[in-house]
Amino acid sequence: MRLNIYQSRTLDKLVDGLRKNDSRSQQAVYERFSPAMFAVSLRYVKDHDSAQDVLLKSFMKVFSNIRQYKGKGSFEGWIRRIVVNEALMFLRKYKNMSVEVDIQEAKDTAASTYDHLEAEELLHVVQQLPVGYRTVFNLYAIEGYSHAEIAEKLDISEGTSKSQLSRAKQLLRQLLNRLDQSYRDQIG
Amino acid sequence: MNDIEKLFKEKIQHYPVTPPAEVWETLQDSLQQQRQKKKAGWWWMAASIVLLATAGAFFYLNNQPTVLPESRGIANNPVVVQPVEPLKSISPGSDTESEVNHTAPLATVQPKLLPVETTESSVAVVAQTTRVINNPERMRPVARLDISPLEEENTSINPMLQPKNLIAIAKMPVESTPTVTIIYKSGGEEVKEENTNKNPLTKAANFLASIKENGVGFSELRSAKSEIISKAFSSKRDPIPAE
């Protein structure tokens, strides 16, 4: 608890530094949040180089729009929203959102079956989703946006958002089963 | 919440992936560029403010009358009305110039008809306007215009009548080179700098000459004007030796 208080105090100091356009604070903030934000970027933008691009633009926005952060809510959440928006902007520019693929029926295995899978593997699985499914799944399941918010953000209907999500989940199960199978093959 | 959503959310929401170092390097470069742009913006702003102020002062001063109003009290303003005929009656250093009544009340005009020789062809009427100066030290006329031949100035005016701080730019010979002393008062120590520039009138004359030749030469006029302005601005006016 004491550590948490200490950390939030230094974070306030860093935000103050950002407001003064202090380059050392900018570096500190980048070093502290860039790994988590790069992971966010990679979830939306599969291509490594483009994900770096999104990350860079996001931090430029964080530094230049720091006055819009009023200190309400978590600073990390604020940065995360910027990264997500930047990633969506990238996708809108280059990709067609509503790509549909044929999905075979997958058996509904309990999620606990995959508990042994590492975050890195799960990230890789998410990246294998087609861009439309991936975006909706990221926004809904991981960032926690509602279907209404997603519909507004992606300029699609709520129904499309819902169907994209269920298809994404079906595809994920399929991919997880495949991953789990190869995992079991390796062990066994 | 669906199991599979939970699985992904818990495992990868806060999963960190360290980005390559070049991302920070690129970011740093962009930030540096932004800073320099901002700085340049400030410089432009400051420069335009200075420019506006200078232009404003320039036009303000240009619209001021060249000769200070009489109410300020310009001492010794002899107006010599001369006939077309060459003057024989007014000899250099005649007593008309030296008869300044220092005790007369302010703004009293004493037109004086001099006893002139009765020869009709050489009638000279000399009117002299005399004003009382209460405190000659306080008065700092910028320029003085005399309607009298330049050659006679040095001889006809008694040097005692010239206030020390009178700058007679208008009377200066065109080819003289005045010495301008600039005193900088920065850092406590006074640094004197001797500046022997061209006479502003020379510059004006050069401008007129060059405008006849090829239609350019505004820079001469500009610098002459700025020199005059700077003289008008400086609170301490050193007399320009009018040789």
Interface residues (C-beta under 8 A of the other chain):
Chain A: N21 S23 Q26 Q27 Y30 E31 S34 P35 A36 F38 A39 L42 R43 Q52 L55 L56 F59 M60 F63 S64 A110 A111 S112 Y114 D115 L117 E118 A119 E120 L122 L123 V126 F137 Y140 A141 I142 K169 L172 R173 L176
Chain B: N2 D3 I4 E5 K6 L7 F8 K9 K11 I12 Q13 H14 Y15 P16 V17 T18 P19 P20 E22 V23 W24 T26 L27 Q28 S30 L31 Q34 R35
